[in-house]
Amino acid sequence: MKIAVSGKGGVGKSTIAAAIALTLAKRGQKILALDLDPDANFANALGIPKNAGIRPISSEIKLIEERTGVQINEYGKIFKLNPEVSDIAEKFAVTQNGVSLVVLGGTNKGGGGCACPENTFIKSLVTDLVLYKNETLIMDMEAGIEHLGRGTAAGVDIMVIVVEPGQRSIDCAVSVMQMGAEIGLKRFIVVGNKITSGEDEEYIRKSMPDQNIPVFMPYARNIREADRDGVSILDALDQNQIKIIENLITELKK
């Protein structure tokens, strides 16, 4: 199963992605987690300590130059469009609590669709992980879906979009679904997060009447403290919150 988790910055998508990954790992599944968000909060939510030696792929300049056959910033030169990436996850993943995490790091946007060596390398890596790896893959996306090309999207089973009770969050979710549909994504599940009342839940349902919204996660101090203290989100959740994540996973597997 390949799951992409998206949403506006700050809605808690890294928290939801980590809770899914850790719960599945606890059940004995082999989980590969991929952090595509430049803010890179996935490791913290997974409980990976800051001294774990995570090496963002985008910072491995010599490796990228070697695999693409051209030096970074040497624009106008021919480089490999299909660099070898099949060994990258094994070499760079950091494993904690049964989840192996690969962090992409920030890449050169180059005006949107930059055809530069580092972006080509990153996109080739994402394609390899989505299409050719057997592990369950959980991807913590940035708000857009830049790294998912048309071919790669065919391998993504579900896009989970995390929203909070606010119009900007809803607008971002609608935009992501529209972009996702344009590149061939078929299945979307919306998760309501940071819910403080029945009115919050009703607001999200009314704002997205045609969407599947199977669960709502309450705003809770223990989730905020887990982020502050650097403990895994699964260790911080209470039994009701764990049940919500389990219900979400049941929905994902349908």
Accessible surface in RSA format (square Angstrom, percent):
REM  Atomic radii and reference values for relative SASA: ProtOr
REM  Chains: A
REM  Algorithm: Lee & Richards
REM  Probe-radius: 1.40
REM  Slices: 20
REM RES _ NUM      All-atoms   Total-Side   Main-Chain    Non-polar    All polar
REM                ABS   REL    ABS   REL    ABS   REL    ABS   REL    ABS   REL
RES MET A   1    62.97  32.6  27.18  18.0  35.79  85.2  24.27  20.6  38.70  51.3
RES LYS A   2    20.34   9.9  20.34  12.5   0.00   0.0  12.05  10.8   8.29   8.8
RES ILE A   3     0.00   0.0   0.00   0.0   0.00   0.0   0.00   0.0   0.00   0.0
RES ALA A   4     0.00   0.0   0.00   0.0   0.00   0.0   0.00   0.0   0.00   0.0
RES VAL A   5     0.00   0.0   0.00   0.0   0.00   0.0   0.00   0.0   0.00   0.0
RES SER A   6     0.00   0.0   0.00   0.0   0.00   0.0   0.00   0.0   0.00   0.0
RES GLY A   7     0.50   0.6   0.00   N/A   0.50   0.6   0.50   1.4   0.00   0.0
RES LYS A   8    54.10  26.4  53.62  32.9   0.48   1.1  30.61  27.5  23.49  25.0
RES GLY A   9    45.99  56.7   0.00   N/A  45.99  56.7  32.90  90.3  13.08  29.3
RES GLY A  10    57.96  71.5   0.00   N/A  57.96  71.5  40.58 111.4  17.38  38.9
RES VAL A  11     0.00   0.0   0.00   0.0   0.00   0.0   0.00   0.0   0.00   0.0
RES GLY A  12    15.85  19.5   0.00   N/A  15.85  19.5  13.82  37.9   2.03   4.6
RES LYS A  13     8.80   4.3   7.92   4.9   0.87   2.1   6.96   6.3   1.84   2.0
RES SER A  14    14.86  12.6  14.01  18.7   0.85   2.0  10.03  21.4   4.83   6.8
RES THR A  15    28.40  20.2  28.25  28.6   0.15   0.4   5.24   7.0  23.17  35.0
RES ILE A  16     0.92   0.5   0.92   0.7   0.00   0.0   0.92   0.7   0.00   0.0
RES ALA A  17     0.00   0.0   0.00   0.0   0.00   0.0   0.00   0.0   0.00   0.0
RES ALA A  18     0.00   0.0   0.00   0.0   0.00   0.0   0.00   0.0   0.00   0.0
RES ALA A  19     1.10   1.0   1.10   1.7   0.00   0.0   1.10   1.5   0.00   0.0
RES ILE A  20     0.00   0.0   0.00   0.0   0.00   0.0   0.00   0.0   0.00   0.0
RES ALA A  21     0.00   0.0   0.00   0.0   0.00   0.0   0.00   0.0   0.00   0.0
RES LEU A  22     4.80   2.7   3.19   2.3   1.60   4.0   3.19   2.2   1.60   4.3
RES THR A  23     7.91   5.6   7.72   7.8   0.18   0.4   7.52  10.1   0.38   0.6
RES LEU A  24     0.00   0.0   0.00   0.0   0.00   0.0   0.00   0.0   0.00   0.0
RES ALA A  25    14.06  12.9   0.67   1.0  13.39  30.5   1.04   1.5  13.02  34.5
RES LYS A  26   166.97  81.5 130.82  80.3  36.14  86.1  91.89  82.7  75.08  80.0
RES ARG A  27   117.10  49.2  78.58  40.1  38.52  91.7  49.38  67.5  67.71  41.0
RES GLY A  28    68.46  84.4   0.00   N/A  68.46  84.4  35.78  98.2  32.68  73.2
RES GLN A  29    57.91  32.4  46.16  33.7  11.75  28.0  31.84  67.8  26.07  19.8
RES LYS A  30   151.77  74.0 137.87  84.6  13.90  33.1  93.87  84.5  57.90  61.7
RES ILE A  31     3.13   1.8   0.00   0.0   3.13   7.5   0.00   0.0   3.13   8.5
RES LEU A  32     7.24   4.0   7.24   5.2   0.00   0.0   7.24   5.1   0.00   0.0
RES ALA A  33     0.00   0.0   0.00   0.0   0.00   0.0   0.00   0.0   0.00   0.0
RES LEU A  34     0.02   0.0   0.02   0.0   0.00   0.0   0.02   0.0   0.00   0.0
RES ASP A  35     0.52   0.4   0.43   0.4   0.10   0.2   0.00   0.0   0.52   0.5
RES LEU A  36     3.14   1.7   0.05   0.0   3.09   7.8   0.90   0.6   2.24   6.0
RES ASP A  37    16.03  11.2  15.21  15.1   0.82   1.9   0.32   0.8  15.71  15.7
RES PRO A  38    67.35  49.1  44.46  40.5  22.89  83.2  44.59  36.8  22.76 141.5
RES ASP A  39   104.98  73.5  82.87  82.5  22.10  52.3  15.90  37.4  89.07  88.8
RES ALA A  40    43.64  40.1  25.15  38.8  18.49  42.1  25.15  35.4  18.49  49.0
RES ASN A  41    76.47  52.7  74.18  71.7   2.29   5.5  11.43  27.5  65.04  62.9
RES PHE A  42     0.00   0.0   0.00   0.0   0.00   0.0   0.00   0.0   0.00   0.0
RES ALA A  43    15.10  13.9  15.08  23.3   0.01   0.0  15.08  21.2   0.01   0.0
RES ASN A  44    33.49  23.1  30.39  29.4   3.10   7.5  14.52  34.9  18.97  18.3
RES ALA A  45    13.38  12.3   7.56  11.7   5.82  13.2  13.09  18.4   0.29   0.8
RES LEU A  46     0.08   0.0   0.08   0.1   0.00   0.0   0.08   0.1   0.00   0.0
RES GLY A  47    11.94  14.7   0.00   N/A  11.94  14.7   2.75   7.5   9.19  20.6
RES ILE A  48     6.68   3.8   0.25   0.2   6.44  15.5   0.25   0.2   6.44  17.5
RES PRO A  49    64.10  46.7  53.64  48.9  10.46  38.0  63.42  52.4   0.68   4.2
RES LYS A  50   199.93  97.5 159.49  97.9  40.44  96.3 124.91 112.4  75.03  79.9
RES ASN A  51   136.08  93.8 100.49  97.1  35.59  85.7  45.56 109.6  90.52  87.5
RES ALA A  52    36.08  33.2   6.57  10.1  29.50  67.1  16.33  23.0  19.74  52.3
RES GLY A  53    51.91  64.0   0.00   N/A  51.91  64.0  40.81 112.0  11.10  24.9
RES ILE A  54    51.00  29.0  28.87  21.5  22.13  53.3  28.87  20.8  22.13  60.1
RES ARG A  55   122.75  51.5 119.13  60.7   3.63   8.6  45.63  62.4  77.13  46.7
RES PRO A  56    46.41  33.8  46.41  42.3   0.00   0.0  46.41  38.3   0.00   0.0
RES ILE A  57     0.42   0.2   0.42   0.3   0.00   0.0   0.42   0.3   0.00   0.0
RES SER A  58    18.25  15.4   9.90  13.2   8.35  19.2   3.48   7.4  14.77  20.7
RES SER A  59    66.40  56.1  42.53  56.8  23.87  55.0  42.53  90.6  23.87  33.4
RES GLU A  60    33.60  19.3  30.45  23.0   3.15   7.5   3.50   6.8  30.09  24.6
RES ILE A  61    73.54  41.8  71.21  53.1   2.33   5.6  71.21  51.3   2.33   6.3
RES LYS A  62   174.59  85.2 168.49 103.4   6.10  14.5 117.83 106.1  56.76  60.5
RES LEU A  63    27.47  15.3  22.79  16.3   4.68  11.8  25.60  18.0   1.87   5.0
RES ILE A  64     0.00   0.0   0.00   0.0   0.00   0.0   0.00   0.0   0.00   0.0
RES GLU A  65    41.74  24.0  37.63  28.5   4.12   9.8   9.32  18.0  32.42  26.5
RES GLU A  66   125.78  72.2 101.53  76.8  24.25  57.7  46.82  90.6  78.97  64.5
RES ARG A  67    31.35  13.2  27.74  14.1   3.60   8.6  12.61  17.2  18.74  11.4
RES THR A  68     0.11   0.1   0.00   0.0   0.11   0.3   0.00   0.0   0.11   0.2
RES GLY A  69    53.00  65.4   0.00   N/A  53.00  65.4  25.09  68.9  27.90  62.5
RES VAL A  70    12.48   8.2   3.73   3.4   8.75  21.1  11.68  10.1   0.81   2.2
RES GLN A  71   105.85  59.2 105.04  76.8   0.81   1.9  23.54  50.1  82.32  62.4
RES ILE A  72    27.21  15.5  15.32  11.4  11.89  28.7  15.32  11.0  11.89  32.3
RES ASN A  73   105.43  72.7  86.14  83.2  19.30  46.5  23.99  57.7  81.44  78.7
RES GLU A  74    60.53  34.7  48.46  36.7  12.07  28.7  27.10  52.4  33.43  27.3
RES TYR A  75   125.92  58.8  95.11  54.1  30.82  80.2  94.87  71.3  31.05  38.3
RES GLY A  76    86.75 107.0   0.00   N/A  86.75 107.0  43.84 120.3  42.91  96.1
RES LYS A  77   121.49  59.3 108.12  66.3  13.37  31.8  69.49  62.5  52.01  55.4
RES ILE A  78   168.15  95.7 145.73 108.6  22.41  54.0 150.24 108.2  17.91  48.6
RES PHE A  79    35.75  17.9  22.09  13.7  13.66  35.5  26.63  16.1   9.12  26.1
RES LYS A  80   121.09  59.1 113.04  69.4   8.05  19.2  72.72  65.5  48.37  51.5
RES LEU A  81   122.40  68.2 108.92  77.9  13.47  33.9 108.92  76.5  13.47  36.3
RES ASN A  82   136.34  94.0 111.58 107.8  24.76  59.6  32.98  79.4 103.36  99.9
RES PRO A  83     7.23   5.3   0.00   0.0   7.23  26.3   0.58   0.5   6.65  41.3
RES GLU A  84    96.49  55.4  87.19  66.0   9.30  22.1  50.12  96.9  46.37  37.9
RES VAL A  85    11.29   7.4   9.45   8.6   1.83   4.4   9.45   8.2   1.83   5.0
RES SER A  86    59.78  50.5  49.20  65.7  10.58  24.4  31.02  66.1  28.76  40.3
RES ASP A  87    38.91  27.3  35.47  35.3   3.43   8.1  31.22  73.5   7.69   7.7
RES ILE A  88     0.00   0.0   0.00   0.0   0.00   0.0   0.00   0.0   0.00   0.0
RES ALA A  89     7.56   6.9   6.96  10.7   0.60   1.4   7.22  10.2   0.33   0.9
RES GLU A  90   156.45  89.8 126.54  95.7  29.92  71.2  53.74 103.9 102.71  83.9
RES LYS A  91   128.16  62.5  97.21  59.6  30.96  73.7  69.56  62.6  58.60  62.4
RES PHE A  92    19.55   9.8  10.38   6.4   9.17  23.9  13.56   8.2   5.99  17.1
RES ALA A  93    30.99  28.5   8.99  13.9  22.00  50.0   8.99  12.7  22.00  58.3
RES VAL A  94    25.48  16.8  22.08  20.0   3.40   8.2  25.48  22.1   0.00   0.0
RES THR A  95    85.36  60.7  59.47  60.3  25.89  61.7  45.50  61.1  39.86  60.3
RES GLN A  96    61.44  34.4  57.31  41.9   4.14   9.8   5.37  11.4  56.07  42.5
RES ASN A  97    78.48  54.1  45.13  43.6  33.35  80.3  26.51  63.8  51.97  50.2
RES GLY A  98    46.37  57.2   0.00   N/A  46.37  57.2  29.88  82.0  16.49  36.9
RES VAL A  99     0.11   0.1   0.11   0.1   0.00   0.0   0.11   0.1   0.00   0.0
RES SER A 100    29.23  24.7  29.23  39.0   0.00   0.0   8.39  17.9  20.83  29.2
RES LEU A 101     1.24   0.7   0.03   0.0   1.21   3.0   0.03   0.0   1.21   3.3
RES VAL A 102     0.52   0.3   0.20   0.2   0.32   0.8   0.52   0.5   0.00   0.0
RES VAL A 103     9.27   6.1   6.73   6.1   2.53   6.1   6.73   5.9   2.53   6.9
RES LEU A 104     0.62   0.3   0.62   0.4   0.00   0.0   0.62   0.4   0.00   0.0
RES GLY A 105    13.89  17.1   0.00   N/A  13.89  17.1   8.21  22.5   5.67  12.7
RES GLY A 106    46.47  57.3   0.00   N/A  46.47  57.3  23.62  64.8  22.85  51.2
RES THR A 107    23.51  16.7   3.00   3.0  20.51  48.9   6.39   8.6  17.12  25.9
RES ASN A 108    58.42  40.3  45.46  43.9  12.95  31.2  20.88  50.3  37.53  36.3
RES LYS A 109    87.82  42.8  84.60  51.9   3.23   7.7  78.99  71.1   8.83   9.4
RES GLY A 110    45.46  56.1   0.00   N/A  45.46  56.1  21.74  59.7  23.72  53.1
RES GLY A 111    85.89 105.9   0.00   N/A  85.89 105.9  44.19 121.3  41.70  93.4
RES GLY A 112    41.34  51.0   0.00   N/A  41.34  51.0  35.23  96.7   6.11  13.7
RES GLY A 113    62.12  76.6   0.00   N/A  62.12  76.6  29.93  82.1  32.18  72.1
RES CYS A 114    18.91  14.3  10.15  11.3   8.75  20.6   6.08  15.4  12.83  13.8
RES ALA A 115    83.97  77.2  58.45  90.2  25.52  58.1  64.36  90.6  19.61  51.9
RES CYS A 116     1.05   0.8   0.54   0.6   0.52   1.2   1.05   2.7   0.00   0.0
RES PRO A 117     5.79   4.2   5.79   5.3   0.00   0.0   5.79   4.8   0.00   0.0
RES GLU A 118    17.34  10.0  17.34  13.1   0.00   0.0   6.69  12.9  10.65   8.7
RES ASN A 119     3.61   2.5   2.70   2.6   0.92   2.2   2.57   6.2   1.04   1.0
RES THR A 120    18.08  12.9  13.93  14.1   4.16   9.9  10.62  14.3   7.46  11.3
RES PHE A 121     0.00   0.0   0.00   0.0   0.00   0.0   0.00   0.0   0.00   0.0
RES ILE A 122     0.12   0.1   0.12   0.1   0.00   0.0   0.12   0.1   0.00   0.0
RES LYS A 123    69.71  34.0  68.94  42.3   0.77   1.8  41.60  37.4  28.11  29.9
RES SER A 124    21.33  18.0  12.42  16.6   8.91  20.5  11.51  24.5   9.82  13.8
RES LEU A 125     0.13   0.1   0.13   0.1   0.00   0.0   0.13   0.1   0.00   0.0
RES VAL A 126     0.00   0.0   0.00   0.0   0.00   0.0   0.00   0.0   0.00   0.0
RES THR A 127    40.76  29.0  40.76  41.3   0.00   0.0  28.39  38.1  12.38  18.7
RES ASP A 128    15.02  10.5  14.02  14.0   1.00   2.4   4.30  10.1  10.72  10.7
RES LEU A 129     0.38   0.2   0.23   0.2   0.15   0.4   0.23   0.2   0.15   0.4
RES VAL A 130     2.69   1.8   0.00   0.0   2.69   6.5   0.00   0.0   2.69   7.3
RES LEU A 131    67.60  37.6  38.13  27.3  29.47  74.1  40.18  28.2  27.42  73.8
RES TYR A 132   152.06  71.0 124.54  70.9  27.52  71.6  91.73  68.9  60.33  74.4
RES LYS A 133    45.22  22.1  40.12  24.6   5.10  12.2  33.10  29.8  12.12  12.9
RES ASN A 134   152.88 105.4 120.83 116.8  32.05  77.2  36.78  88.5 116.10 112.2
RES GLU A 135    35.91  20.6  31.02  23.5   4.90  11.7  10.39  20.1  25.53  20.8
RES THR A 136    15.00  10.7  12.67  12.8   2.33   5.5   0.00   0.0  15.00  22.7
RES LEU A 137     1.16   0.6   1.16   0.8   0.00   0.0   1.16   0.8   0.00   0.0
RES ILE A 138     0.00   0.0   0.00   0.0   0.00   0.0   0.00   0.0   0.00   0.0
RES MET A 139     0.00   0.0   0.00   0.0   0.00   0.0   0.00   0.0   0.00   0.0
RES ASP A 140     0.00   0.0   0.00   0.0   0.00   0.0   0.00   0.0   0.00   0.0
RES MET A 141     0.71   0.4   0.71   0.5   0.00   0.0   0.71   0.6   0.00   0.0
RES GLU A 142    25.67  14.7  24.97  18.9   0.70   1.7  10.03  19.4  15.64  12.8
RES ALA A 143    41.96  38.6  35.92  55.4   6.04  13.7  36.23  51.0   5.73  15.2
RES GLY A 144    25.82  31.8   0.00   N/A  25.82  31.8  19.94  54.7   5.88  13.2
RES ILE A 145    13.26   7.5   9.39   7.0   3.87   9.3   9.45   6.8   3.81  10.3
RES GLU A 146    55.50  31.9  32.74  24.8  22.75  54.2  34.30  66.3  21.20  17.3
RES HIS A 147    12.74   7.0   9.69   6.7   3.05   7.8   4.61   4.8   8.13   9.5
RES LEU A 148     4.39   2.4   0.00   0.0   4.39  11.0   0.00   0.0   4.39  11.8
RES GLY A 149    36.79  45.4   0.00   N/A  36.79  45.4  34.10  93.6   2.69   6.0
RES ARG A 150   163.85  68.8 150.93  76.9  12.92  30.8  66.92  91.5  96.93  58.7
RES GLY A 151    50.65  62.5   0.00   N/A  50.65  62.5  40.12 110.1  10.52  23.6
RES THR A 152     7.20   5.1   5.96   6.0   1.24   3.0   0.00   0.0   7.20  10.9
RES ALA A 153     1.51   1.4   0.00   0.0   1.51   3.4   0.00   0.0   1.51   4.0
RES ALA A 154    86.93  79.9  48.84  75.4  38.09  86.6  57.40  80.8  29.53  78.2
RES GLY A 155    18.31  22.6   0.00   N/A  18.31  22.6  13.65  37.5   4.65  10.4
RES VAL A 156    10.92   7.2   0.00   0.0  10.92  26.3   0.19   0.2  10.72  29.1
RES ASP A 157    73.03  51.2  57.18  56.9  15.85  37.5  20.23  47.6  52.80  52.7
RES ILE A 158     3.57   2.0   2.21   1.6   1.36   3.3   3.57   2.6   0.00   0.0
RES MET A 159     0.00   0.0   0.00   0.0   0.00   0.0   0.00   0.0   0.00   0.0
RES VAL A 160     0.00   0.0   0.00   0.0   0.00   0.0   0.00   0.0   0.00   0.0
RES ILE A 161     0.00   0.0   0.00   0.0   0.00   0.0   0.00   0.0   0.00   0.0
RES VAL A 162     0.46   0.3   0.00   0.0   0.46   1.1   0.00   0.0   0.46   1.3
RES VAL A 163     0.07   0.0   0.07   0.1   0.00   0.0   0.07   0.1   0.00   0.0
RES GLU A 164    39.05  22.4  39.05  29.5   0.00   0.0   7.05  13.6  32.00  26.1
RES PRO A 165    41.62  30.3  15.38  14.0  26.24  95.4  15.40  12.7  26.22 163.0
RES GLY A 166    25.17  31.0   0.00   N/A  25.17  31.0  25.17  69.1   0.00   0.0
RES GLN A 167    96.99  54.2  90.31  66.0   6.68  15.9  51.46 109.5  45.52  34.5
RES ARG A 168   188.22  79.0 182.12  92.8   6.10  14.5  65.65  89.7 122.57  74.3
RES SER A 169     1.90   1.6   0.39   0.5   1.51   3.5   0.34   0.7   1.56   2.2
RES ILE A 170     4.55   2.6   4.55   3.4   0.00   0.0   4.55   3.3   0.00   0.0
RES ASP A 171    76.42  53.5  69.52  69.2   6.91  16.3  28.23  66.4  48.20  48.1
RES CYS A 172    24.14  18.3  16.93  18.9   7.21  17.0  14.05  35.6  10.10  10.9
RES ALA A 173     0.34   0.3   0.34   0.5   0.00   0.0   0.34   0.5   0.00   0.0
RES VAL A 174    57.74  38.0  57.61  52.2   0.12   0.3  57.66  50.1   0.08   0.2
RES SER A 175    47.88  40.5  46.44  62.0   1.44   3.3  23.73  50.5  24.16  33.8
RES VAL A 176     1.36   0.9   1.36   1.2   0.00   0.0   1.36   1.2   0.00   0.0
RES MET A 177    18.92   9.8  17.25  11.4   1.67   4.0  15.30  13.0   3.62   4.8
RES GLN A 178   108.63  60.7 102.26  74.7   6.37  15.2  36.95  78.6  71.68  54.4
RES MET A 179    67.59  35.0  66.96  44.3   0.63   1.5  32.51  27.6  35.08  46.5
RES GLY A 180     0.00   0.0   0.00   N/A   0.00   0.0   0.00   0.0   0.00   0.0
RES ALA A 181    61.44  56.5  43.38  66.9  18.06  41.1  44.10  62.1  17.34  45.9
RES GLU A 182   116.92  67.1  98.51  74.5  18.41  43.8  41.17  79.6  75.75  61.8
RES ILE A 183    29.66  16.9  24.35  18.1   5.31  12.8  25.63  18.5   4.04  11.0
RES GLY A 184    30.83  38.0   0.00   N/A  30.83  38.0  24.75  67.9   6.07  13.6
RES LEU A 185     8.48   4.7   1.92   1.4   6.56  16.5   2.67   1.9   5.81  15.6
RES LYS A 186   184.66  90.1 151.56  93.0  33.10  78.8 101.67  91.5  83.00  88.4
RES ARG A 187    68.14  28.6  64.30  32.8   3.83   9.1  43.43  59.4  24.71  15.0
RES PHE A 188    35.54  17.8  23.00  14.2  12.54  32.6  23.00  13.9  12.54  35.9
RES ILE A 189     0.28   0.2   0.26   0.2   0.03   0.1   0.28   0.2   0.00   0.0
RES VAL A 190     0.23   0.2   0.23   0.2   0.00   0.0   0.23   0.2   0.00   0.0
RES VAL A 191     0.88   0.6   0.88   0.8   0.00   0.0   0.88   0.8   0.00   0.0
RES GLY A 192     0.00   0.0   0.00   N/A   0.00   0.0   0.00   0.0   0.00   0.0
RES ASN A 193     8.93   6.2   8.93   8.6   0.00   0.0   0.00   0.0   8.93   8.6
RES LYS A 194    67.56  33.0  63.30  38.8   4.26  10.1  32.82  29.5  34.74  37.0
RES ILE A 195    16.70   9.5  13.45  10.0   3.25   7.8  13.45   9.7   3.25   8.8
RES THR A 196   100.54  71.5  62.95  63.8  37.60  89.6  55.66  74.8  44.89  67.9
RES SER A 197    44.94  38.0  29.93  39.9  15.00  34.6  38.25  81.5   6.69   9.4
RES GLY A 198    55.94  69.0   0.00   N/A  55.94  69.0  38.27 105.0  17.67  39.6
RES GLU A 199   130.83  75.1 123.02  93.1   7.80  18.6  68.19 131.9  62.64  51.1
RES ASP A 200    26.96  18.9  26.51  26.4   0.44   1.0   0.44   1.0  26.51  26.4
RES GLU A 201    59.41  34.1  59.41  44.9   0.00   0.0   6.73  13.0  52.67  43.0
RES GLU A 202    80.49  46.2  79.90  60.4   0.60   1.4  32.43  62.7  48.07  39.2
RES TYR A 203    80.34  37.5  74.99  42.7   5.35  13.9  73.68  55.4   6.66   8.2
RES ILE A 204     0.00   0.0   0.00   0.0   0.00   0.0   0.00   0.0   0.00   0.0
RES ARG A 205    99.29  41.7  94.49  48.2   4.81  11.4  37.95  51.9  61.34  37.2
RES LYS A 206   148.65  72.5 125.82  77.2  22.83  54.4  77.65  69.9  71.00  75.6
RES SER A 207    39.26  33.2  10.61  14.2  28.65  66.0  13.28  28.3  25.98  36.4
RES MET A 208     7.22   3.7   1.25   0.8   5.97  14.2   5.92   5.0   1.31   1.7
RES PRO A 209   103.07  75.1  69.70  63.5  33.37 121.3  74.93  61.9  28.15 174.9
RES ASP A 210   132.42  92.8  97.78  97.3  34.64  81.9  32.95  77.5  99.47  99.2
RES GLN A 211    62.11  34.7  45.84  33.5  16.27  38.7   4.10   8.7  58.01  44.0
RES ASN A 212    63.51  43.8  50.99  49.3  12.52  30.2  30.49  73.4  33.02  31.9
RES ILE A 213     8.96   5.1   1.49   1.1   7.47  18.0   1.73   1.2   7.23  19.6
RES PRO A 214    45.10  32.9   9.31   8.5  35.80 130.1  19.56  16.2  25.54 158.7
RES VAL A 215    11.70   7.7   7.09   6.4   4.62  11.1  11.70  10.2   0.00   0.0
RES PHE A 216    26.45  13.2  13.76   8.5  12.69  33.0  13.76   8.3  12.69  36.3
RES MET A 217     3.71   1.9   3.71   2.5   0.00   0.0   3.71   3.2   0.00   0.0
RES PRO A 218    42.92  31.3  41.65  38.0   1.26   4.6  41.98  34.7   0.94   5.8
RES TYR A 219   108.37  50.6  87.19  49.6  21.18  55.1  69.27  52.1  39.10  48.2
RES ALA A 220    22.01  20.2  13.53  20.9   8.48  19.3  19.29  27.2   2.72   7.2
RES ARG A 221   160.09  67.2 151.90  77.4   8.19  19.5  50.75  69.4 109.34  66.3
RES ASN A 222    40.34  27.8  35.39  34.2   4.94  11.9  30.89  74.3   9.45   9.1
RES ILE A 223    26.96  15.3  26.05  19.4   0.92   2.2  26.05  18.8   0.92   2.5
RES ARG A 224   129.48  54.4 122.44  62.4   7.04  16.8  58.77  80.3  70.71  42.9
RES GLU A 225    46.85  26.9  46.48  35.2   0.38   0.9   6.74  13.0  40.12  32.8
RES ALA A 226     4.67   4.3   1.44   2.2   3.24   7.4   3.92   5.5   0.75   2.0
RES ASP A 227    94.01  65.9  82.16  81.8  11.85  28.0  23.40  55.1  70.61  70.4
RES ARG A 228   165.67  69.6 131.45  67.0  34.22  81.5  73.83 100.9  91.84  55.7
RES ASP A 229    85.08  59.6  53.08  52.8  32.01  75.7  22.37  52.7  62.71  62.5
RES GLY A 230    30.62  37.8   0.00   N/A  30.62  37.8  14.25  39.1  16.37  36.7
RES VAL A 231    67.80  44.6  62.23  56.3   5.57  13.4  66.24  57.6   1.56   4.2
RES SER A 232     5.43   4.6   3.28   4.4   2.15   4.9   0.90   1.9   4.52   6.3
RES ILE A 233     5.40   3.1   5.22   3.9   0.18   0.4   5.40   3.9   0.00   0.0
RES LEU A 234    25.74  14.3  19.08  13.7   6.65  16.7  19.08  13.4   6.65  17.9
RES ASP A 235   115.94  81.2  79.87  79.5  36.07  85.3  25.36  59.7  90.58  90.3
RES ALA A 236    23.83  21.9   5.93   9.2  17.89  40.7  13.41  18.9  10.41  27.6
RES LEU A 237    13.63   7.6   0.92   0.7  12.70  31.9   0.92   0.6  12.70  34.2
RES ASP A 238    72.55  50.8  64.27  64.0   8.28  19.6  40.83  96.1  31.72  31.6
RES GLN A 239   142.96  79.9 136.84 100.0   6.12  14.6  66.01 140.5  76.95  58.4
RES ASN A 240    93.66  64.6  84.86  82.0   8.80  21.2  33.02  79.5  60.64  58.6
RES GLN A 241     3.68   2.1   3.68   2.7   0.00   0.0   0.85   1.8   2.84   2.2
RES ILE A 242    34.66  19.7  34.60  25.8   0.07   0.2  34.66  25.0   0.00   0.0
RES LYS A 243   116.79  57.0 116.39  71.4   0.39   0.9  67.21  60.5  49.58  52.8
RES ILE A 244    22.49  12.8  22.48  16.7   0.01   0.0  22.49  16.2   0.00   0.0
RES ILE A 245     1.12   0.6   1.12   0.8   0.00   0.0   1.12   0.8   0.00   0.0
RES GLU A 246    57.72  33.1  57.54  43.5   0.19   0.4   9.20  17.8  48.52  39.6
RES ASN A 247    66.36  45.8  60.95  58.9   5.41  13.0  13.72  33.0  52.64  50.9
RES LEU A 248     0.29   0.2   0.29   0.2   0.00   0.0   0.29   0.2   0.00   0.0
RES ILE A 249     0.15   0.1   0.15   0.1   0.00   0.0   0.15   0.1   0.00   0.0
RES THR A 250    81.31  57.8  75.22  76.3   6.09  14.5  56.50  75.9  24.81  37.5
RES GLU A 251    24.80  14.2  24.44  18.5   0.37   0.9   1.37   2.7  23.43  19.1
RES LEU A 252     2.55   1.4   0.06   0.0   2.48   6.2   0.06   0.0   2.48   6.7
RES LYS A 253   103.67  50.6  70.38  43.2  33.29  79.3  53.48  48.1  50.18  53.5
RES LYS A 254   161.80  78.9 107.00  65.7  54.80 130.5 100.01  90.0  61.80  65.8
END  Absolute sums over single chains surface
CHAIN  1 A    11612.4       8652.5       2959.9       6007.6       5604.8
END  Absolute sums over all chains
TOTAL         11612.4       8652.5       2959.9       6007.6       5604.8
